[in-house]
Amino acid sequence: MADIVNLRRARKDKALRERQGEAEANRRRFGRTKAQKAADKDAEARSRRALDDKALDDKALDREKP
C-alpha cells in the first residue's frame, strides 16, 4: 500500500528547499567579512602599484624613436 502524502506539506517543503538554496547562493556571493574585503582591496592596490611601477613613460618612448 502507498504512503499518504499531504500535498500542501509537500509544496511547503519544496518551497523551503528552494529558499534554502537561494540563501546558500547569497551567502557564497555576499558573505564576506570586512577583513576579507579589506585584504582583497589591499592586494588589488599592491598589484596595481606593481604594474604602474613597471609601465613605460611616454617620455621614454619618445626618446627611443629615431
C-alpha positions as CSV (number, residue, x, y, z in Angstrom):
1,M,0.0,0.0,0.0
2,A,1.3,3.5,-0.9
3,D,2.1,6.2,1.7
4,I,-0.3,9.0,2.0
5,V,1.2,12.4,1.0
6,N,-0.1,15.7,2.2
7,L,0.3,17.8,-0.9
8,R,0.1,21.1,1.0
9,R,3.0,20.0,3.2
10,A,5.0,18.7,0.1
11,R,4.6,22.1,-1.6
12,K,5.8,23.9,1.5
13,D,8.8,21.6,1.8
14,K,9.7,22.2,-1.8
15,A,9.4,26.0,-1.4
16,L,11.6,25.7,1.7
17,R,14.3,23.8,-0.1
18,E,14.3,26.4,-2.9
19,R,14.6,29.3,-0.4
20,Q,17.5,27.5,1.3
21,G,19.3,27.0,-2.0
22,E,18.9,30.7,-2.8
23,A,20.1,31.6,0.7
24,E,23.2,29.4,0.3
25,A,24.0,31.1,-3.1
26,N,23.6,34.6,-1.5
27,R,25.9,33.5,1.4
28,R,28.6,32.5,-1.1
29,R,28.2,35.7,-3.1
30,F,27.8,38.3,-0.3
31,G,29.0,36.5,2.8
32,R,32.5,38.0,3.1
33,T,33.8,39.6,6.3
34,K,35.1,43.2,6.4
35,A,38.6,41.9,6.9
36,Q,38.4,39.7,3.8
37,K,37.1,42.7,1.7
38,A,39.9,44.9,3.1
39,A,42.5,42.2,2.3
40,D,41.3,41.9,-1.3
41,K,41.3,45.7,-1.7
42,D,44.9,45.9,-0.4
43,A,46.0,43.0,-2.7
44,E,44.4,44.8,-5.7
45,A,46.1,48.1,-4.8
46,R,49.5,46.3,-4.5
47,S,49.2,44.6,-7.8
48,R,48.1,47.9,-9.5
49,R,51.1,49.7,-8.0
50,A,53.4,46.9,-9.2
51,L,52.1,47.3,-12.7
52,D,52.3,51.1,-12.6
53,D,55.9,50.8,-11.5
54,K,56.7,48.6,-14.5
55,A,54.9,50.8,-17.0
56,L,57.0,52.8,-19.5
57,D,56.7,56.5,-19.5
58,D,55.6,58.4,-22.7
59,K,58.8,60.4,-22.5
60,A,61.0,57.3,-22.5
61,L,59.1,56.1,-25.6
62,D,59.7,59.4,-27.4
63,R,63.5,59.2,-26.8
64,E,63.6,55.7,-28.3
65,K,62.1,56.8,-31.6
66,P,64.6,57.8,-34.3
